[in-house]
């Protein structure tokens, strides 16, 4: 298992080495650069130190500020003040951070440096957020967001949205926190910023963890690990610790131990004492729950050593109290008492130091706000004196203008009303005329409809009579067609046969080779055919006479 954990920290080593090499290269380039280029290099180096060495961040930003002031380079002054302010509030000196960020904001507004203005507003909002002034913080975030959106700068927009989400998370308004962090994640993914997206995924996991939705929380923590990528163990320690916390809560202690140890390697590599105390305390609590008391003692003591070395009294006090309780449970009375004395001394120190710090900050803040208030009151008094006469004069002029304007409006409305009434009267007359015309036309239409109905009735009767006549004619024609067919048959068959016979016999009679006896026989046959033809003609004549009689 150890080789796997080593592999997990190697990307972090490469990332740290890469950053050191880049800073060295920039410092070498700054020595040979012109003043403006050197200022920008100092600002870039200060930005690189932002997640690590805050003292170095402040020093390089201060160099950039001094050189910018010497050269009158306002953009450099604004950015340097902003970076120095960020380093101060990250150290916990909120008032100094506020002053420097406000200076950056004033320069940016005066010289139209919109991006720096948005960054300054965002960081002032962060400071108010830390002070618990959430409405004021939100006001600054909104101003910064408006500028970032007008610039269409998705990077700055994402940085603001994640802070707004953090404010709602502090207020335990998890639904709004989720909404803002999901918007942030969408922008970061559009920009391809995997590391920032990983941080946002981790934040989303924290919300679901606080809501008790551990399955969803774990899903986001694991996605956070994937998104960090080349950031390595330094950045990955946050989701790793959170995954360990979830597994401890759901009683999967082996998994919790595994992820705590992975996170611990990142802490040791990146020298993060606060999370180091937390993870060692988490491991010790886990071992205590599984009755591995030696390991529990080891990690509680390690957490105490880290805390005492780094001067983190509050975190050290938590570890010391837990260690004292474990010694007492194990019957180690003297060890328990010794550790408890350390815990008691730390608590006294925390109480005194925190009160002193709080009083100092309150006094400084009071002086700062009093000075500002006095300045504002002086300005307001001057403005009041200067504007009083203007106000009276402008009020009189405005009142007179308003009176004239109202009179004109009343007169104009009266004229419009008069014209409208006249037009309405004319329209009413026209409508009445049209009504009379329409009534007359309606009566005419009724008469026409009546006439048309009568005509339709007569036409239907005439059509019926005509149809009957046509049917009778059709029957008559069919009968005549039958008779004509009979006549045709007689002509084609009965008449044709004797006529053809007579014609044939006449041809034989004309033949010179036929003797007299045969001719006599032919003549006899011709007589018979003529007699037959005569009978047929008589039959036709009788039939025609009968038809004539029937037609009459």
C-alpha positions as CSV (number, residue, x, y, z in Angstrom):
1,X,0.0,0.0,0.0
2,X,2.9,2.4,0.7
3,X,4.1,2.5,-2.9
4,X,0.6,3.5,-4.0
5,X,0.6,6.4,-1.6
6,X,4.0,7.6,-2.8
7,X,2.7,7.6,-6.4
8,X,-0.1,9.8,-5.3
9,X,2.2,12.5,-4.0
10,X,4.6,12.6,-6.9
11,X,2.4,14.9,-9.1
12,X,2.4,17.4,-6.2
13,X,6.2,17.3,-6.1
14,X,6.4,17.9,-9.8
15,X,4.0,20.8,-9.5
16,X,5.9,22.4,-6.6
17,X,9.2,22.0,-8.5
18,X,7.7,23.5,-11.6
19,X,6.5,26.5,-9.7
20,X,9.9,27.1,-8.1
21,X,11.6,26.9,-11.5
22,X,9.1,29.3,-12.9
23,X,9.7,31.9,-10.1
24,X,13.5,31.5,-10.5
25,X,13.1,32.2,-14.3
26,X,11.0,35.2,-13.7
27,X,13.4,36.7,-11.2
28,X,16.2,36.2,-13.6
29,X,14.2,37.9,-16.4
30,X,13.3,40.8,-14.0
31,X,16.9,41.7,-13.4
32,X,17.4,42.5,-17.1
33,X,13.9,43.9,-17.9
34,X,12.7,47.5,-18.3
35,X,10.7,49.1,-15.5
36,X,7.2,48.4,-16.8
37,X,8.1,44.8,-17.7
38,X,9.8,44.4,-14.3
39,X,6.7,45.6,-12.5
40,X,4.5,43.0,-14.4
41,X,7.1,40.3,-13.5
42,X,7.0,41.2,-9.8
43,X,3.2,41.1,-9.9
44,X,3.2,37.6,-11.6
45,X,5.7,36.3,-9.0
46,X,3.5,37.7,-6.2
47,X,0.5,35.9,-7.7
48,X,2.4,32.6,-7.9
49,X,3.1,32.9,-4.1
50,X,-0.6,33.5,-3.4
51,X,-1.3,29.9,-2.4
52,X,1.9,29.4,-0.5
53,X,4.3,32.0,1.0
54,X,2.2,35.1,1.9
55,X,5.3,37.0,3.1
56,X,7.0,36.6,-0.3
57,X,3.7,37.5,-2.0
58,X,3.6,40.8,0.0
59,X,7.3,41.6,-0.6
60,X,7.1,41.2,-4.4
61,X,3.8,43.1,-4.6
62,X,5.4,45.9,-2.5
63,X,8.4,46.0,-5.0
64,X,5.9,46.4,-7.8
65,X,4.1,49.2,-5.9
66,X,7.2,51.2,-5.3
67,X,8.4,51.0,-8.8
68,X,4.9,51.7,-10.2
69,X,4.6,54.8,-8.0
70,X,8.0,56.0,-9.2
71,X,7.1,55.6,-12.8
72,X,3.4,56.7,-12.5
73,X,2.2,53.4,-13.7
74,X,-1.4,53.4,-12.2
75,X,-2.3,49.9,-13.4
76,X,0.7,48.5,-11.6
77,X,-0.2,50.5,-8.4
78,X,-3.7,49.2,-8.4
79,X,-2.7,45.5,-8.9
80,X,0.1,45.8,-6.4
81,X,-2.2,47.2,-3.7
82,X,-4.7,44.5,-4.4
83,X,-2.1,41.7,-4.0
84,X,-0.7,43.2,-0.9
85,X,-4.3,43.5,0.5
86,X,-4.9,39.8,-0.3
87,X,-1.8,38.7,1.5
88,X,-2.8,40.7,4.6
89,X,-6.4,39.4,4.9
90,X,-5.1,35.9,4.3
91,X,-2.8,36.3,7.2
92,X,-5.8,37.4,9.3
93,X,-5.1,41.2,9.3
94,X,-8.5,42.2,7.9
95,X,-8.2,45.9,8.5
96,X,-4.9,46.3,6.7
97,X,-6.2,44.1,4.0
98,X,-9.3,46.3,3.7
99,X,-7.2,49.5,3.4
100,X,-5.0,48.1,0.7
101,X,-7.9,46.6,-1.3
102,X,-9.8,49.9,-1.0
103,X,-6.7,51.8,-2.3
104,X,-6.7,49.4,-5.3
105,X,-10.4,50.0,-5.8
106,X,-10.0,53.8,-5.7
107,X,-7.2,53.8,-8.3
108,X,-9.1,51.4,-10.5
109,X,-12.2,53.6,-10.5
110,X,-10.2,56.8,-11.2
111,X,-8.4,55.3,-14.2
112,X,-11.1,53.0,-15.6
113,X,-9.3,49.7,-14.7
114,X,-12.4,47.6,-14.8
115,X,-11.0,44.1,-14.2
116,X,-8.9,45.3,-11.2
117,X,-11.9,47.1,-9.9
118,X,-14.0,43.9,-10.0
119,X,-11.2,42.0,-8.3
120,X,-10.9,44.6,-5.6
121,X,-14.7,44.7,-5.0
122,X,-14.6,40.9,-4.7
123,X,-11.8,40.9,-2.1
124,X,-13.5,43.6,-0.1
125,X,-16.6,41.4,-0.1
126,X,-14.5,38.5,1.2
127,X,-13.2,40.6,4.1
128,X,-16.7,41.7,5.0
129,X,-17.7,38.0,4.8
130,X,-15.0,37.0,7.3
131,X,-16.2,39.8,9.6
132,X,-19.7,38.4,9.4
133,X,-21.1,41.5,7.6
134,X,-23.0,39.4,5.1
135,X,-25.3,42.0,3.6
136,X,-22.3,44.4,2.9
137,X,-20.3,41.5,1.5
138,X,-23.2,40.6,-0.8
139,X,-23.4,44.2,-2.0
140,X,-19.7,44.2,-2.9
141,X,-20.0,40.8,-4.6
142,X,-23.0,42.1,-6.7
143,X,-21.0,45.2,-7.8
144,X,-18.0,43.0,-8.8
145,X,-20.3,40.5,-10.6
146,X,-21.9,43.3,-12.6
147,X,-18.5,44.5,-13.9
148,X,-17.2,41.0,-14.6
149,X,-20.4,40.2,-16.6
150,X,-20.1,43.5,-18.6
151,X,-16.5,42.5,-19.4
152,X,-17.7,39.0,-20.3
153,X,-14.8,37.7,-18.1
154,X,-15.8,34.2,-17.1
155,X,-12.7,33.7,-14.9
156,X,-13.5,36.7,-12.7
157,X,-17.2,35.8,-12.7
158,X,-16.4,32.3,-11.5
159,X,-14.1,33.7,-8.7
160,X,-17.0,35.9,-7.5
161,X,-19.7,33.3,-7.7
162,X,-17.7,30.8,-5.6
163,X,-17.3,33.5,-2.8
164,X,-21.1,34.2,-2.9
165,X,-21.7,30.5,-2.5
166,X,-19.3,30.4,0.4
167,X,-21.2,33.2,2.1
168,X,-24.5,31.3,1.8
169,X,-22.7,28.2,3.1
170,X,-21.6,30.1,6.2
171,X,-25.2,31.1,6.7
172,X,-26.2,27.5,6.3
173,X,-28.4,28.4,3.3
174,X,-27.4,25.2,1.5
175,X,-29.8,25.5,-1.4
176,X,-28.4,28.9,-2.5
177,X,-24.8,27.8,-1.8
178,X,-25.4,24.8,-4.1
179,X,-27.0,27.0,-6.8
180,X,-24.0,29.5,-6.9
181,X,-21.4,26.7,-6.7
182,X,-23.0,24.8,-9.6
183,X,-22.9,28.0,-11.6
184,X,-19.3,28.4,-10.7
185,X,-18.5,24.8,-11.7
186,X,-20.2,25.3,-15.1
187,X,-18.0,28.3,-15.8
188,X,-14.8,26.6,-14.7
189,X,-15.5,23.6,-16.9
190,X,-16.2,26.0,-19.8
191,X,-12.8,27.6,-19.2
192,X,-11.1,24.2,-18.8
193,X,-9.8,25.1,-15.3
194,X,-9.6,21.6,-13.8
195,X,-8.0,22.6,-10.5
196,X,-10.6,25.3,-9.7
197,X,-13.3,22.9,-10.8
198,X,-11.9,20.4,-8.4
199,X,-12.1,22.9,-5.5
200,X,-15.7,23.7,-6.4
201,X,-16.5,19.9,-6.5
202,X,-15.0,19.7,-3.0
203,X,-17.2,22.6,-1.8
204,X,-20.3,20.9,-3.2
205,X,-19.4,17.7,-1.4
206,X,-19.2,19.7,1.9
207,X,-22.8,21.0,1.4
208,X,-24.2,17.5,0.9
209,X,-22.2,16.2,3.9
210,X,-23.7,18.9,6.1
211,X,-27.1,18.0,4.8
212,X,-26.5,14.3,5.7
213,X,-26.5,13.2,2.1
214,X,-23.3,11.2,2.4
215,X,-23.7,9.3,-0.9
216,X,-23.9,12.4,-2.9
217,X,-21.2,14.0,-0.9
218,X,-18.8,11.2,-1.6
219,X,-19.6,11.4,-5.3
220,X,-18.5,15.0,-5.4
221,X,-15.4,14.4,-3.3
222,X,-14.2,11.6,-5.7
223,X,-14.9,13.8,-8.7
224,X,-12.9,16.5,-7.0
225,X,-9.9,14.2,-6.8
226,X,-10.2,13.5,-10.5
227,X,-10.5,17.2,-11.4
228,X,-7.4,18.2,-9.5
229,X,-5.2,16.1,-11.7
230,X,-1.7,17.7,-11.9
231,X,-2.3,19.7,-8.8
232,X,-1.2,16.6,-6.9
233,X,-1.3,15.8,-3.2
234,X,-1.2,19.5,-2.0
235,X,-4.6,20.3,-3.4
236,X,-6.0,16.7,-3.1
237,X,-5.6,16.6,0.7
238,X,-8.8,18.6,1.1
239,X,-11.2,16.1,-0.6
240,X,-9.1,13.2,0.8
241,X,-9.6,14.4,4.4
242,X,-13.3,15.0,3.7
243,X,-13.8,11.5,2.3
244,X,-12.1,10.1,5.4
245,X,-14.6,12.1,7.6
246,X,-17.6,10.7,5.7
247,X,-16.4,7.1,5.9
248,X,-15.8,7.6,9.7
249,X,-19.4,8.9,10.1
250,X,-20.9,6.0,8.2
251,X,-18.7,3.5,10.3
252,X,-16.5,2.3,7.4
253,X,-13.4,2.7,9.4
254,X,-11.0,0.9,7.1
255,X,-11.8,3.2,4.3
256,X,-11.7,6.2,6.6
257,X,-8.1,5.2,7.7
258,X,-7.0,4.8,4.1
259,X,-8.1,8.2,3.0
260,X,-6.9,9.9,6.2
261,X,-3.4,8.5,5.5
262,X,-3.5,9.6,1.9
263,X,-4.4,13.1,3.0
264,X,-1.7,13.0,5.7
265,X,1.0,12.5,3.0
266,X,-0.2,15.6,1.2
267,X,-0.1,17.6,4.4
268,X,3.5,16.5,5.2
269,X,4.6,17.2,1.6
270,X,3.0,20.7,1.5
271,X,3.6,21.7,5.1
272,X,0.0,22.6,6.0
273,X,-0.1,22.5,9.8
274,X,-3.8,23.3,10.3
275,X,-5.0,20.4,8.2
276,X,-2.1,18.3,9.6
277,X,-3.6,18.7,13.1
278,X,-7.1,17.9,11.9
279,X,-6.1,14.7,10.0
280,X,-3.9,13.4,12.9
281,X,-6.7,14.1,15.3
282,X,-9.1,12.4,13.0
283,X,-6.8,9.3,12.7
284,X,-6.4,9.3,16.5
285,X,-10.2,9.4,17.0
286,X,-10.6,6.5,14.6
287,X,-8.0,4.4,16.3
288,X,-9.6,5.2,19.6
289,X,-12.9,4.0,18.3
290,X,-11.3,0.7,17.1
291,X,-9.4,0.3,20.5
292,X,-6.0,0.7,18.8
293,X,-4.9,2.9,21.7
294,X,-1.1,3.0,20.9
295,X,-1.8,4.4,17.5
296,X,-4.4,6.8,18.9
297,X,-1.9,8.1,21.4
298,X,0.8,8.5,18.7
299,X,-1.5,10.6,16.4
300,X,-2.9,12.8,19.3
301,X,0.7,13.5,20.4
302,X,1.7,14.2,16.8
303,X,-1.1,16.6,16.4
304,X,0.0,18.4,19.6
305,X,3.6,18.6,18.5
306,X,2.5,20.2,15.1
307,X,0.3,22.6,17.0
308,X,2.9,23.7,19.5
309,X,5.6,24.1,16.8
310,X,3.4,26.2,14.6
311,X,1.8,28.2,17.4
312,X,-1.8,27.1,16.5
313,X,-3.2,27.3,20.0
314,X,-6.8,26.6,19.3
315,X,-6.1,23.4,17.2
316,X,-3.5,22.3,19.7
317,X,-6.0,22.8,22.6
318,X,-8.5,20.4,20.8
319,X,-5.8,17.7,20.4
320,X,-4.5,18.2,24.0
321,X,-8.0,17.8,25.4
322,X,-8.6,14.6,23.4
323,X,-5.2,13.2,24.4
324,X,-5.8,14.0,28.1
325,X,-9.2,12.2,28.0
326,X,-7.7,9.1,26.3
327,X,-4.9,8.9,29.0
328,X,-7.5,9.1,31.7
329,X,-9.6,6.3,30.1
330,X,-6.5,4.2,29.9
331,X,-5.7,4.8,33.6
332,X,-2.6,6.9,32.8
333,X,-3.3,9.4,35.6
334,X,0.0,11.3,35.6
335,X,0.1,11.6,31.8
336,X,-3.5,12.7,31.7
337,X,-2.8,15.4,34.3
338,X,0.4,16.6,32.5
339,X,-1.4,17.0,29.2
340,X,-4.4,18.6,30.9
341,X,-2.1,21.3,32.3
342,X,-0.8,22.0,28.8
343,X,-4.4,22.2,27.6
344,X,-5.4,24.5,30.5
345,X,-2.4,26.8,29.8
346,X,-3.3,26.9,26.1
347,X,-6.9,27.7,26.8
348,X,-5.8,30.6,29.1
349,X,-3.4,31.8,26.3
350,X,-6.2,31.5,23.7
351,X,-8.6,33.5,25.9
352,X,-6.1,36.2,26.7
353,X,-4.6,36.4,23.2
354,X,-7.9,36.3,21.4
355,X,-9.4,39.0,23.7
356,X,-6.3,41.2,23.2
357,X,-6.5,40.7,19.4
358,X,-10.3,41.3,19.4
359,X,-9.9,44.5,21.5
360,X,-7.0,45.7,19.3
361,X,-9.0,45.1,16.2
362,X,-12.1,46.7,17.6
363,X,-10.0,49.8,18.6
364,X,-8.3,50.0,15.2
365,X,-11.6,49.5,13.4
366,X,-13.2,52.2,15.6
367,X,-10.5,54.6,14.9
368,X,-10.6,53.8,11.2
369,X,-14.3,54.1,11.0
370,X,-14.3,57.3,13.2
371,X,-11.8,59.0,10.9
372,X,-13.9,58.0,7.9
373,X,-17.1,59.2,9.6
374,X,-15.6,62.6,10.5
375,X,-14.4,63.0,7.0
376,X,-17.8,62.1,5.6
377,X,-19.5,64.5,8.1
378,X,-17.2,67.3,7.0
379,X,-17.9,66.6,3.4
380,X,-21.6,66.4,4.0
381,X,-21.6,69.7,5.9
382,X,-19.8,71.4,3.0
383,X,-22.1,69.9,0.5
384,X,-25.1,70.9,2.6
385,X,-24.0,74.5,2.8
386,X,-23.2,74.7,-0.9
387,X,-26.3,72.9,-2.0
388,X,-28.9,74.6,0.2
389,X,-29.2,77.7,-1.9
390,X,-29.1,75.6,-5.1
391,X,-31.8,73.5,-3.6
392,X,-34.1,76.5,-2.9
393,X,-33.5,78.0,-6.3
394,X,-33.9,74.8,-8.1
395,X,-37.1,74.0,-6.1
396,X,-38.6,77.3,-7.1
397,X,-37.7,76.8,-10.7
398,X,-38.8,73.2,-10.7
399,X,-42.2,74.2,-9.0
400,X,-42.8,77.0,-11.6
401,X,-41.9,74.6,-14.5
402,X,-44.2,71.9,-13.0
403,X,-47.1,74.4,-12.7
404,X,-46.7,75.5,-16.3
405,X,-46.4,71.9,-17.4
406,X,-49.5,70.9,-15.4
407,X,-51.5,73.8,-16.9
408,X,-50.4,72.8,-20.4
409,X,-51.4,69.2,-19.7
410,X,-54.8,70.3,-18.4
411,X,-55.5,72.6,-21.5
412,X,-54.2,69.9,-23.8
413,X,-56.4,67.3,-22.2
414,X,-59.5,69.7,-22.4
415,X,-58.9,70.2,-26.2
416,X,-58.4,66.6,-26.8
417,X,-61.6,65.8,-24.9
418,X,-63.6,68.4,-26.9
419,X,-62.4,67.1,-30.2
420,X,-63.0,63.5,-29.1
421,X,-66.7,64.4,-28.1
422,X,-67.3,66.1,-31.5
423,X,-66.0,63.1,-33.3
424,X,-68.1,60.7,-31.2
425,X,-71.3,62.7,-32.1
426,X,-70.5,62.5,-35.8
427,X,-69.8,58.8,-35.5
428,X,-73.1,58.2,-33.7
429,X,-75.0,60.0,-36.5
430,X,-73.2,58.0,-39.2
431,X,-74.0,54.8,-37.3
432,X,-77.7,55.6,-37.1
433,X,-77.8,56.2,-40.9
434,X,-76.1,52.9,-41.5
435,X,-78.5,51.2,-39.2
436,X,-81.5,52.4,-41.3
437,X,-79.9,51.4,-44.6
438,X,-79.1,48.0,-43.1
439,X,-82.7,47.5,-41.9
440,X,-84.0,48.4,-45.5
441,X,-81.6,46.0,-47.1
442,X,-82.6,43.3,-44.7
443,X,-86.3,43.7,-45.7
444,X,-85.4,43.5,-49.4
445,X,-83.4,40.4,-48.8
446,X,-86.3,38.8,-47.1
447,X,-88.6,39.5,-50.1
448,X,-86.0,38.2,-52.5
449,X,-85.6,35.0,-50.5
450,X,-89.4,34.5,-50.6
451,X,-89.5,34.9,-54.4
452,X,-86.5,32.6,-54.8
453,X,-88.3,29.9,-52.7
454,X,-91.4,30.2,-54.9
455,X,-89.3,29.9,-58.1
456,X,-87.6,26.9,-56.7
457,X,-90.9,25.2,-56.0
458,X,-92.2,25.9,-59.7
459,X,-88.9,24.7,-61.1
460,X,-89.1,21.4,-59.2
461,X,-92.6,20.7,-60.5
462,X,-91.6,21.5,-64.1
463,X,-88.5,19.4,-63.8
464,X,-90.6,16.5,-62.5
465,X,-93.1,16.8,-65.5
466,X,-90.3,17.1,-68.0
467,X,-88.6,14.0,-66.5
468,X,-91.8,12.0,-66.9
469,X,-92.2,13.1,-70.6
470,X,-88.6,12.2,-71.3
471,X,-89.1,8.7,-69.7
472,X,-92.2,8.1,-72.0
473,X,-90.3,9.2,-75.1
474,X,-87.4,6.9,-74.1
475,X,-89.8,4.0,-73.8
476,X,-91.4,4.9,-77.2
477,X,-88.0,5.1,-78.9
478,X,-87.0,1.8,-77.4
479,X,-90.1,0.2,-79.0
480,X,-89.3,1.8,-82.3
481,X,-85.8,0.6,-82.1
482,X,-87.1,-3.0,-81.6
483,X,-89.3,-2.7,-84.7
484,X,-86.5,-1.2,-86.8
485,X,-84.4,-4.2,-85.7
486,X,-87.2,-6.5,-87.0
487,X,-87.3,-4.6,-90.3
488,X,-83.6,-4.8,-90.6
489,X,-83.8,-8.6,-90.0
490,X,-86.5,-9.0,-92.7
491,X,-84.4,-7.0,-95.2
492,X,-81.2,-8.8,-94.3
493,X,-82.6,-12.4,-94.4
494,X,-86.2,-12.9,-95.8
495,X,-86.0,-10.4,-98.7
496,X,-82.4,-11.2,-99.5
497,X,-82.8,-14.9,-99.9
498,X,-85.4,-14.9,-102.8
499,X,-83.8,-11.9,-104.4
500,X,-80.4,-13.7,-104.4
501,X,-82.1,-16.9,-105.8
502,X,-83.8,-15.0,-108.6
503,X,-80.5,-13.3,-109.6
504,X,-78.7,-16.6,-109.7
505,X,-81.4,-18.2,-111.8
506,X,-81.4,-15.2,-114.3
507,X,-77.7,-15.7,-114.7
508,X,-78.2,-19.4,-115.5
509,X,-81.0,-18.6,-117.9
510,X,-78.7,-16.2,-119.8
511,X,-76.1,-19.0,-120.2
512,X,-76.2,-20.1,-123.9
513,X,-75.1,-23.6,-123.0
514,X,-78.3,-24.3,-121.1
515,X,-80.9,-26.1,-123.3
516,X,-84.5,-25.3,-123.5
517,X,-85.7,-28.0,-121.1
518,X,-83.5,-26.6,-118.4
519,X,-84.6,-23.1,-119.2
520,X,-88.2,-24.0,-118.7
521,X,-87.2,-25.5,-115.3
522,X,-85.4,-22.3,-114.5
523,X,-88.4,-20.1,-115.4
524,X,-90.5,-22.3,-113.2
525,X,-88.2,-21.8,-110.3
526,X,-88.0,-18.0,-110.9
527,X,-91.8,-17.9,-110.7
528,X,-91.8,-19.7,-107.4
529,X,-89.2,-17.3,-106.0
530,X,-91.2,-14.3,-107.2
531,X,-94.3,-15.7,-105.6
532,X,-92.3,-16.2,-102.3
533,X,-91.0,-12.6,-102.6
534,X,-94.5,-11.3,-103.1
535,X,-95.7,-13.0,-100.0
536,X,-92.9,-11.5,-97.9
537,X,-93.7,-8.0,-99.3
538,X,-97.4,-8.5,-98.5
539,X,-96.4,-9.5,-94.9
540,X,-94.3,-6.3,-94.5
541,X,-97.2,-4.2,-95.8
542,X,-99.6,-5.7,-93.3
543,X,-97.2,-5.2,-90.5
544,X,-96.7,-1.5,-91.4
545,X,-100.4,-0.9,-91.6
546,X,-100.8,-2.4,-88.1
547,X,-98.1,-0.1,-86.7
548,X,-99.7,3.0,-88.2
549,X,-103.0,2.0,-86.6
550,X,-101.2,1.7,-83.2
551,X,-99.5,5.0,-83.6
552,X,-102.8,6.8,-84.2
